[in-house]
Amino acid sequence: MTTESTSPVTAATVVPSQGSPDRVALPPRRPVPAPPFVSSLVAADCAAVLLAALLLGPEQRSAGLLMQLTAGLAALNAYAGLYRPGAVASVLDELPTLAGRAAIAWCAAAALLAAQSPRAAAGPGLLAAAYAVHLACVCACRAVLHHRRRAAARAHPRSALLIGPVAEAQRLAGTLAGHPEYGVRPVGIVTTHRPPDPAEATLPVLTTPEEIHRAVIQNSVRDALFTGARQPDLVALLSHYGCAGWLVGEDGEHGGGDVRRAPMSQHLWGHPCLRLDPPPAQRGRPAKRILDVMVAGLMLTALAPLLLLCAAAIRMSDGPGVVFRQERVGQDGRLFTLLKFRTLRPANDEEAATRWSVAHDERMSVVGAFLRRTSLDELPQLWNVLRGDMSLVGPRPERPYFVDRFSRVHAGYAARHRMPVGLTGLAQVHGLRGDTSIEDRCRFDNHYIDHWSLWQDVCILLRTAASLIRPAGS
């Protein structure tokens, strides 16, 4: 085991250390219920389609066509962000996007209907009338929903945290207090720089993940307003809690031009306001899970004879107890039982939990050494992937003893658990396996999470398969 840093860190902090930004440890994820407002928007789109379909004839108003039209329209609206309204939503601001998506959906539905049944094809006049009714209905419904949302926000403002320099955050808090129509109630300031005099702050100043966690839970915080430069670690942490992130302020205050992408109507009393997208790893979880299930299922089926052969070799060579079970730390610190083919029988449970490497242990049989060298001992973890304990690609899971130890020594180690642990990962395809630098592994793992994409998962899987041709073992 290589540990370049020897000074223990007793607690994670939001305040960055000298030289490199520190990362924060993520407590258990807080469940966030689906907003009823979003469900109402989807229902309004569906109702508009059904109302417009009344103008069509019986042959044109088939259930299959209506379902395709509704699903296509909902997908187009979701992709355009129409179900993720801004801080100040207005149907007039949404009208160009709504009209464009509705036109695409109706033209596609008309073309599909004409291809399936030329006699039932809708003429231009009928199509235009249905489109006009649909657009009028959806605009009317959305106008009512936005009005009710603004009224509810004024009556019951949403709790928010302000992130950035204390002076700027306090100015924004004063602005929001003077304009309750925005429905935002600041409850604390998160700063990455220690304020010169925290006593002067009118709101609680939060500097550690524990303080942020307590503030979010106690105040039911749903929004995080960044008044300074975007900070990926804090965006990830607050998104982890279910908070929507917003970049607020003038262009010059942020050291970048992101906020200039905000529409003119999106502002908090003249301060431009842009919604921050969640980290890529969170947006792509459904696709990542689908890839895991498909590949793991196919591999378990295809490799079943090889698994049986390995199990038989272990049984004949080392006796009973083919599968080795060990407690590991998964996503968000959850514990799960990892499965491996047994290559060495530990002396006791303490040795299994605290001994770092057994790669050169003389007790290992020829079969065990071969399985480790070829990584065949890892194949049972495909069952962990199928069960959802792990992913195919992600940071490698470690035992609780070493997670606690490394989290105290290496800043950012705990942040590896923001994402499901994996059978292989970016660190492993760069040769960081077995007795290699924990600091390097931590850096690769966090880089993978911060820049995740489904294609990168595929690339890592292909590189892992290629590396098995020239195995190095662990």
Secondary structure, DSSP 8 states (H G I E B T S, - for coil): -B-S--S---S--SS--SSS---------------HHHHHHHHHHHHHHHHHHTTS-TTT--HHHHHHHHHHHHHHHHHTTTTS--SS--HHHHHHHHHHHHHHHHHHHHHHHHHH-GGG---HHHHHHHHHHHHHHHHHHHHHHHHHHHHHHHHS-EEEEEES-HHHHHHHHHHHHH-GGG-EEEEEEE-SS--S-GGG-SS-EE-SHHHHHHHHHHHT--EEEE-SS--HHHHHHHHHTT-EEEEES-HHHHTSSGGGGS-TT-EETTEEEEEE---HHHHTHHHHHHHHHHHHHHHHHHTHHHHHHHHHHHHHHH-S--EEEEEEE-GGG-EEEEEEE-SS--SSHHHHHH----TT-TT--HHHHHHHHHTGGGTTHHHHHHHTS-EEESS--B-HHHHHHHHHHSTTSGGGGGS--EEE-HHHHTT--SSSBHHHHHHHHHHHHHT--HHHHHHHHHHHHHHTTS----
